[in-house]
Amino acid sequence: MRIGVVSDTHNNLKNVRKIVELFNEHRVDRVIHTGDISQAKTLDALSALNAPLFGVFGNNDQERTALKEAIDRHGFTFQDPPLALEWAGKKIIVVHDPLEFSGHLEAQDLALHGHTHRYRLEVGDDGMTIFNPGECAGMMVGRNSIGLVDLATLDCQILNF
């Protein structure tokens, strides 16, 4: 199973449309948004994904009523962090701010976060992978990034656009 990972879209609809195009082109099975969607129209744009969308709210997701209405309208799964998932035999924890990992990393295979807008890929001695694909809401072409994770191997790949 391959998943797409995106964070901190901050309502940059031009980039969100490109993100949808990339995830659909790479035929991901599921997409995880690690927070800071900002506005419901971002979720409306993400509804063009050919894969189910899961995620957590970030510190800039203040328009909760509108966001929740869009989530319900499109059948997405979102909640306040942490979001615990188990897909393809892998335990996954999703937060927005990496400080939210506190007390939630034990026995996880994959830990995903956003918030920092910085790429992060760490593999611990226990085999746990911590991944943040980095910035995707910026205006610098080629410096925006999203991630792909192969759950069979926990290999993480960056797609720049």
N, C-alpha and C positions, 0 to 999 in steps of 0.2 A: 504494500500500500504506500502510495506517495501522497504527502500532504504539502499544501502550500502554507507559508507563514508570512503574515503581513502585520505591520504595526504602525501606529502613529500616522494614519492617513490624513488627519487634521483637515478633512473636507477639501482636499485638493482633487477636485473631480476629474480634471484632465489626467492626473496620475492614476486615479482609481480606475478609469476606463482602460488605461494601459495595463494595469495590474490584472484586471479581469481577462484581458486579451492574452496575457502571458500565462496565467494559470490555466485558461482553457486550452491554449496551444500545447502546454505541457501535460495536459490530461490528468491533473491531480484528482485524487479520489475525494479529498476533503480539504477545506481551507480553515485556518485558524487566524483570527484577528486578535492581537494581544493588547488592544485598547487604544484610546484616543481617536475615536471615529469622528467625534465632534458634532455632526449634524445628521439628521435622518436621511437627507438626500444622498449622503455617502452610501448608506445601506441600500437605498433604492438603486444606485449604480452597481453595487455589489450583487444585486439580485440577478444580474446577467451571467453570473458564474454557472458553470456546468457541474458544480459540486456543492454539497451542503456546506454552509458557513457556521462556524462555532466561534465563540470568543468571550472576552471579558471586557468590562468597562474600565476606562482609564481616568486619570485625574481631570482631563478636559472634556469628559462626557457629561456635561451639566444638563443638557436638554433631555432628561431621562424619559419624560412622557412621550415626546415625539420619537425618540430612539426605540422605546419599547413598542410603540404602535407599528413602526417600520419592521421591527424584529418579528412581531406577530404576523404582520401582513405577508412577509416573505418566508415564514417558517424557519427562521434562523434560531440558533440556540446561543444565548448570551446570559451572563450573570456577573455579579461582582466577583472579583478574584478571591481565592483561587478556584480554578476550574480543573477538576480531576477527570481524566479520560483514560480509557483503556481500549486501544485499537491495535489490531494485529498482534496481540499478545504483549504489547508494550504499555507501560504505565507512563502517562504524560501529565505534567502539571503545567498550568498556564496562569501567569500573572501579568500585570502591567509593569509595575515597578519591581525591580529585582529585590528590593527590601521586603516585598511581600512573600518571598520564598521562605522566610523564617519559619522553621518548624514544619515545612511541607516537602522537603527534599528527600527524606528517607525513603528508600526502596523505589525511587523513580528511575525510569530509563531515560526520559527526555523532559527537560525543563525549558519552557519557552517564556520569554519576556520581551518587553519593548521599553518605552519610556525614555531611555538614554539617547535614542537616535544614533547609536553607535553599534557597529558590528561586534558580535561576540560569539565565539565558538570555543568551548572548553570541554574536554573529555576528562573526567576524573579517573582516579585509579580504580574506582568501583564500576567504571563503565558508563556512568551517567553522563549524558551530554546536555550542556547548557547552551542555548542558541538564541540569538537576537539577530535578525537579518539586517538591522540598521535602518537608515534613513529612507523613507519613500515619499515624504510629503514636500520635499524640497523642490526648488525650481531649477537645479543644475542638472541638465540632461547628462545621462551616463553616470551620475553619482547617486541616483536613487536605487534602492535595492529591495528585493523581496527574497524569500527563501523557499527552497524545496527540501523536504526531508524524506528519505527512503526509510520507512519504519522497519524493513527487514534488516538493514545494516546500520541504521542511524547515521548514514552519510548525509551531510548537510551541504547544500549547494546554494550559491548566491546568483541571482539574476539581476544584472544592472540594466537600467533603462534611462 
